[in-house]
Amino acid sequence: MKNSFILLPVLLLGVTGILRADSVLGVASAYNLVALGYGTTPGTISLSSDVGGRIAAAGRVLNAPEVGQSLINDPYAALADGYLMVAGGGVGSGQHTNVQANGLIYAPGASSSQFNFNDGGSLENTGASPIDFSSLSASLDEESLYLGSLLTTGEVLTEGQPGFPSGADPSWVVLYGNSALVDVFDITAAQLASVNNPLDIDVPSGATVIIDVAGTSDSLGGGIYINGVQPSQTSNAGADVLFNFDDATSVSLGGQFTASMLAPFAVVTGNSSIDGTIIAAQIADNGEVHNAEFTGDLPSPPTAAAPEPGSLMLLASGMMGIAGLTLCKRIKDRVSPQPV
C-alpha cells in the first residue's frame, strides 16, 4: 500500500541510502533459496529437481536431489562461509542429496549416508546453526515492509496508454522506468497472474528494479520479459530485478521466473524453472533452480537522526506520519518456526 505521507518521515529521519544487496539482505544474498518460517509455517524446503546454488532453511530440508551444481557467478560466496546447505531442523528421513561443489552441509541429526560428496566437502550434524535465522528473519521482514511502502517511480503501461513503447507487443504490460539507479513499480495480483499479458520490464541497463505486488495470494501466470526479450534459462538477465510480496501469504509460480523474490511471510510453490534468489517463509518447487544471485542495489529502512532543537515540532509531525503508516500495515509477529 502506498502512502503519500511516507515522504515526510523519510525526509525527517533520513535513509541509510541505496546499498549493495548483501548489505541489506545479509547472508541470504549467498543462497539460491532461503526459507525463514513464519508464525505456524515451518521454514522448510522441498524440491524435486536440482539447485545450482546454495539452500538454507530455518526448518528442515525435506528433499533436495542436488545442490551446488553451478556456483560460477557467485559474488557473495564469502557470506556463505563455505556452506552449501544449511538445514536448521535437519533433513527428511528419505532424503539423499548429491553435493556438486566442495563445501559444508549443516543438518542436525543427519547421516553421512544421506549425502554424496562428489567434489569434496563434509557434513556437520551437531552444534549451532551457522545462520541466525531469527535475526535474519527480523531484518528481512523489515526490509520487505519498507520496500512495500516506497512510492512508485515508474509507470505500468498497457496498449493505448500514453507512453506505451511503439515496438512493444500489444499484449504486454510494460513496466517503464527511466532511472539508471532504482526503478520502483506497483502491480496488481491480476497483472501478475494474467496468462495472456506477460510483464515486460523496460528500464536502463544496470538499473535495479523493485516490483511491489499487491494481494495476499499471488500467482505468476505468464512470462517475464526484460527490455523486450524473454531471458533464456540460466540467464543472468534478471539479476537486478526483485519482486517484493510484503502482504502475500502464498505465491505460486506457474511460469519461468527470471528474477529474485522477497516474500518473507509467504509459502512459495512452483512447477517452473527459477533463475534468481527466492526468500520466503516456506518453499516447495518442482522445477530446476539456477544460480543467479540478486546483485541489485536496495534502499534500506530509515534510521533516526538527531533533530535540531527548533525542529522537534516538525519531527513530532513526522512521527505521527510513521504511526499512521504503521497502522496501515498488517501487524506481523514472527515466532521461531518448529522443525517438522
C-alpha positions as CSV (number, residue, x, y, z in Angstrom):
1,M,0.0,0.0,0.0
2,K,1.4,3.4,-1.0
3,N,1.0,6.4,1.3
4,S,1.9,9.9,0.2
5,F,2.9,10.9,3.7
6,I,5.8,8.5,3.6
7,L,7.9,11.3,2.2
8,L,7.6,13.3,5.4
9,P,9.2,10.8,7.8
10,V,11.8,9.8,5.2
11,L,12.8,13.4,4.8
12,L,12.9,14.0,8.6
13,L,14.6,10.8,9.6
14,G,16.7,10.2,6.5
15,V,17.5,6.9,4.9
16,T,20.7,5.0,5.2
17,G,20.9,5.1,1.4
18,I,21.0,2.8,-1.6
19,L,23.2,-0.2,-0.6
20,R,24.5,-3.3,-2.2
21,A,22.2,-6.3,-1.9
22,D,24.5,-8.1,0.5
23,S,24.5,-5.1,2.9
24,V,20.7,-5.3,3.0
25,L,19.8,-9.0,2.6
26,G,22.8,-10.2,4.6
27,V,23.8,-13.9,4.4
28,A,20.6,-14.6,2.4
29,S,22.3,-13.0,-0.6
30,A,24.6,-16.0,-1.0
31,Y,21.8,-18.6,-1.2
32,N,19.6,-19.5,-4.1
33,L,16.7,-20.5,-1.8
34,V,16.1,-19.3,1.8
35,A,13.1,-20.5,3.9
36,L,12.7,-18.4,7.0
37,G,9.5,-19.8,8.5
38,Y,6.7,-17.5,9.7
39,G,4.2,-18.0,12.6
40,T,3.0,-21.6,12.4
41,T,4.5,-22.1,8.9
42,P,7.7,-24.0,9.3
43,G,10.7,-22.9,7.3
44,T,11.0,-26.0,5.2
45,I,12.4,-26.5,1.6
46,S,11.1,-29.4,-0.6
47,L,12.4,-29.8,-4.1
48,S,12.1,-32.3,-6.9
49,S,14.8,-31.0,-9.1
50,D,18.4,-29.7,-8.9
51,V,19.6,-26.4,-7.4
52,G,22.6,-24.7,-9.0
53,G,23.4,-22.7,-5.9
54,R,23.0,-23.0,-2.1
55,I,19.9,-23.5,0.0
56,A,19.1,-22.5,3.6
57,A,16.1,-23.5,5.7
58,A,15.2,-22.5,9.3
59,G,13.4,-25.8,9.5
60,R,14.0,-29.0,7.6
61,V,15.2,-29.6,4.0
62,L,12.6,-32.3,3.2
63,N,14.0,-33.1,-0.3
64,A,16.8,-31.7,-2.4
65,P,18.2,-34.0,-5.1
66,E,21.3,-31.9,-5.9
67,V,22.9,-28.7,-4.7
68,G,25.9,-26.6,-5.8
69,Q,25.7,-27.6,-9.5
70,S,26.7,-24.2,-10.9
71,L,28.4,-21.9,-8.4
72,I,30.1,-19.9,-11.1
73,N,28.7,-16.4,-10.9
74,D,29.0,-16.3,-7.2
75,P,29.6,-12.7,-6.0
76,Y,28.6,-13.4,-2.3
77,A,30.5,-16.7,-1.7
78,A,32.3,-15.3,1.3
79,L,29.0,-14.7,3.1
80,A,28.2,-18.4,3.0
81,D,31.4,-19.3,4.9
82,G,31.8,-22.5,2.9
83,Y,28.3,-23.8,3.5
84,L,26.2,-25.3,0.6
85,M,23.2,-26.3,2.6
86,V,22.0,-25.1,6.0
87,A,19.1,-27.2,7.3
88,G,18.3,-25.8,10.7
89,G,15.9,-28.6,11.6
90,G,17.8,-31.4,9.8
91,V,16.7,-33.2,6.7
92,G,13.9,-35.6,5.7
93,S,14.4,-39.2,6.6
94,G,14.4,-40.4,3.0
95,Q,16.5,-37.6,1.5
96,H,19.6,-38.2,-0.4
97,T,21.5,-35.2,-1.9
98,N,24.3,-35.1,-4.5
99,V,26.7,-32.3,-3.4
100,Q,28.3,-31.0,-6.5
101,A,30.8,-28.5,-5.1
102,N,33.3,-28.5,-2.3
103,G,31.6,-27.3,0.8
104,L,29.9,-27.9,4.1
105,I,26.4,-29.3,4.8
106,Y,24.8,-28.4,8.1
107,A,22.0,-30.7,9.1
108,P,21.5,-31.7,12.8
109,G,20.9,-35.4,13.2
110,A,21.6,-36.3,9.6
111,S,23.7,-39.3,8.4
112,S,26.6,-39.0,6.0
113,S,24.9,-41.8,4.0
114,Q,22.3,-39.2,3.0
115,F,24.8,-37.2,1.1
116,N,27.1,-38.0,-1.8
117,F,30.0,-35.5,-1.8
118,N,31.2,-35.5,-5.4
119,D,33.8,-32.8,-5.1
120,G,34.9,-32.8,-1.5
121,G,33.1,-31.3,1.4
122,S,31.7,-32.7,4.7
123,L,28.7,-33.0,6.9
124,E,28.2,-31.1,10.2
125,N,25.3,-32.8,12.1
126,T,25.9,-31.2,15.6
127,G,26.4,-27.8,17.0
128,A,24.7,-24.4,16.5
129,S,23.4,-23.3,13.1
130,P,25.8,-21.1,11.1
131,I,22.9,-18.8,10.3
132,D,21.0,-16.9,13.0
133,F,17.6,-17.3,11.3
134,S,15.8,-15.3,14.0
135,S,17.9,-12.2,13.4
136,L,17.8,-12.7,9.6
137,S,14.0,-13.0,9.6
138,A,13.6,-9.8,11.6
139,S,15.8,-7.8,9.2
140,L,14.2,-9.2,6.0
141,D,10.7,-8.7,7.4
142,E,11.5,-5.1,7.9
143,E,13.1,-4.7,4.5
144,S,10.1,-6.2,2.7
145,L,7.6,-3.9,4.6
146,Y,9.9,-0.9,3.8
147,L,10.1,-1.7,0.1
148,G,6.3,-2.1,0.1
149,S,5.9,1.4,1.4
150,L,8.1,3.1,-1.2
151,L,6.4,5.4,-3.7
152,T,6.4,4.3,-7.3
153,T,8.9,5.9,-9.7
154,G,8.0,4.1,-12.9
155,E,4.8,3.6,-15.0
156,V,2.8,0.5,-15.6
157,L,1.5,0.7,-19.1
158,T,-0.8,-1.2,-21.4
159,E,-1.5,-0.7,-25.1
160,G,-3.3,2.5,-25.9
161,Q,-1.9,4.4,-22.9
162,P,0.4,7.4,-23.4
163,G,4.0,6.3,-23.3
164,F,3.4,2.7,-24.3
165,P,6.5,1.8,-26.3
166,S,5.8,1.7,-30.0
167,G,7.8,-1.5,-30.5
168,A,6.2,-3.4,-27.7
169,D,3.9,-6.4,-28.1
170,P,0.3,-5.1,-27.7
171,S,-0.4,-7.9,-25.2
172,W,2.4,-6.9,-22.8
173,V,2.1,-5.0,-19.5
174,V,5.1,-2.7,-19.8
175,L,6.9,-1.6,-16.6
176,Y,8.6,1.5,-17.9
177,G,11.2,3.3,-15.8
178,N,13.9,5.8,-16.6
179,S,16.1,5.9,-13.5
180,A,19.5,4.4,-14.0
181,L,19.7,3.7,-10.3
182,V,16.4,2.2,-8.9
183,D,13.0,1.9,-10.5
184,V,10.0,1.1,-8.3
185,F,6.7,-0.3,-9.6
186,D,3.4,-1.3,-8.2
187,I,1.5,-4.1,-9.9
188,T,-1.8,-5.8,-9.0
189,A,-2.3,-9.5,-8.3
190,A,-4.3,-9.7,-11.5
191,Q,-1.5,-8.2,-13.6
192,L,1.0,-10.8,-12.2
193,A,-1.5,-13.7,-12.8
194,S,-2.5,-12.9,-16.3
195,V,-1.5,-15.7,-18.7
196,N,-2.2,-13.6,-21.8
197,N,-0.4,-10.4,-20.7
198,P,3.3,-11.0,-19.9
199,L,5.3,-8.4,-18.0
200,D,8.0,-6.5,-19.9
201,I,10.5,-4.6,-17.7
202,D,11.7,-1.7,-19.7
203,V,14.5,0.2,-17.8
204,P,18.0,1.4,-18.3
205,S,20.6,-1.3,-18.4
206,G,22.1,-1.9,-14.9
207,A,19.2,-0.3,-13.1
208,T,17.8,-2.1,-10.0
209,V,14.1,-2.9,-10.4
210,I,11.7,-3.3,-7.4
211,I,8.3,-4.6,-8.2
212,D,5.8,-4.5,-5.3
213,V,3.0,-6.9,-5.9
214,A,-0.4,-6.4,-4.2
215,G,-2.5,-9.2,-2.8
216,T,-2.3,-11.9,-0.1
217,S,-2.5,-14.8,-2.6
218,D,-0.5,-14.2,-5.7
219,S,0.5,-16.3,-8.8
220,L,2.7,-15.8,-11.8
221,G,0.6,-16.7,-14.9
222,G,2.7,-15.5,-17.9
223,G,6.2,-14.8,-18.8
224,I,8.7,-12.1,-17.8
225,Y,10.4,-10.1,-20.4
226,I,13.3,-7.7,-19.8
227,N,13.7,-4.9,-22.3
228,G,11.6,-6.8,-24.9
229,V,13.4,-10.1,-24.6
230,Q,12.4,-13.2,-22.6
231,P,15.6,-14.4,-20.9
232,S,16.6,-18.0,-21.6
233,Q,17.1,-20.5,-18.8
234,T,20.3,-20.0,-16.8
235,S,20.3,-16.4,-17.9
236,N,21.6,-13.7,-15.6
237,A,19.4,-11.0,-17.2
238,G,17.1,-10.7,-14.1
239,A,19.9,-10.3,-11.6
240,D,18.8,-6.7,-10.8
241,V,15.1,-7.5,-10.6
242,L,13.4,-8.1,-7.3
243,F,9.7,-8.9,-6.8
244,N,8.5,-7.9,-3.3
245,F,5.5,-9.6,-1.7
246,D,5.0,-7.8,1.6
247,D,1.3,-8.8,2.0
248,A,1.3,-12.2,0.5
249,T,0.9,-15.5,2.4
250,S,1.1,-17.6,-0.7
251,V,2.9,-17.2,-4.1
252,S,2.6,-19.7,-6.9
253,L,4.9,-19.7,-9.9
254,G,3.2,-21.0,-13.0
255,G,5.8,-19.7,-15.4
256,Q,9.5,-19.3,-15.7
257,F,10.7,-16.9,-13.0
258,T,13.7,-14.9,-14.1
259,A,14.1,-12.6,-11.2
260,S,14.6,-12.6,-7.4
261,M,11.8,-12.6,-4.8
262,L,11.4,-11.3,-1.3
263,A,8.3,-12.9,0.3
264,P,9.1,-13.5,3.9
265,F,5.5,-14.2,5.0
266,A,4.6,-16.5,2.1
267,V,4.6,-20.1,1.1
268,V,6.1,-20.2,-2.4
269,T,5.3,-23.1,-4.7
270,G,6.1,-23.7,-8.4
271,N,6.4,-26.0,-11.3
272,S,8.7,-24.0,-13.5
273,S,12.3,-23.1,-13.5
274,I,13.7,-20.3,-11.3
275,D,16.6,-18.1,-12.2
276,G,17.2,-16.0,-9.1
277,T,17.2,-15.8,-5.3
278,I,14.0,-16.8,-3.5
279,I,13.5,-15.7,0.1
280,A,10.2,-16.9,1.6
281,A,8.6,-18.4,4.7
282,Q,8.5,-21.9,3.0
283,I,9.5,-23.2,-0.4
284,A,8.3,-26.2,-2.5
285,D,9.3,-26.2,-6.1
286,N,9.2,-28.9,-8.9
287,G,11.4,-27.0,-11.4
288,E,15.1,-26.5,-11.8
289,V,16.6,-23.7,-9.7
290,H,19.5,-21.9,-11.4
291,N,22.1,-19.9,-9.5
292,A,21.6,-16.3,-10.4
293,E,22.1,-14.3,-7.2
294,F,20.4,-10.9,-6.9
295,T,23.1,-8.2,-7.5
296,G,21.0,-5.0,-7.5
297,D,21.2,-2.1,-5.0
298,L,18.4,-1.7,-2.5
299,P,17.0,1.2,-0.4
300,S,17.3,0.4,3.3
301,P,14.9,1.4,6.0
302,P,15.2,4.9,7.6
303,T,17.3,5.4,10.6
304,A,16.7,8.0,13.2
305,A,18.8,11.2,13.0
306,A,19.2,13.6,16.0
307,P,16.9,16.6,15.4
308,E,17.8,20.3,15.9
309,P,16.0,21.7,18.9
310,G,13.9,24.0,16.7
311,S,12.7,21.1,14.6
312,L,11.2,19.0,17.4
313,M,7.7,20.1,16.4
314,L,8.3,19.1,12.9
315,L,9.8,15.8,14.0
316,A,6.7,15.0,16.1
317,S,4.6,15.5,12.9
318,G,6.9,13.1,11.1
319,M,6.5,10.5,13.8
320,M,2.7,10.8,13.6
321,G,3.1,10.1,9.9
322,I,5.1,7.0,10.8
323,A,2.4,5.9,13.2
324,G,-0.2,6.3,10.5
325,L,1.9,4.2,8.1
326,T,2.3,1.5,10.8
327,L,-1.5,1.3,11.3
328,C,-1.9,0.7,7.6
329,K,0.3,-2.3,7.8
330,R,-0.8,-5.7,9.0
331,I,0.8,-6.4,12.4
332,K,3.2,-9.3,12.0
333,D,4.7,-11.1,15.0
334,R,7.2,-13.7,13.9
335,V,7.9,-16.6,16.1
336,S,10.6,-19.2,15.7
337,P,9.4,-22.0,13.4
338,Q,9.5,-25.5,14.8
339,P,11.2,-28.2,12.7
340,V,8.7,-30.7,11.4
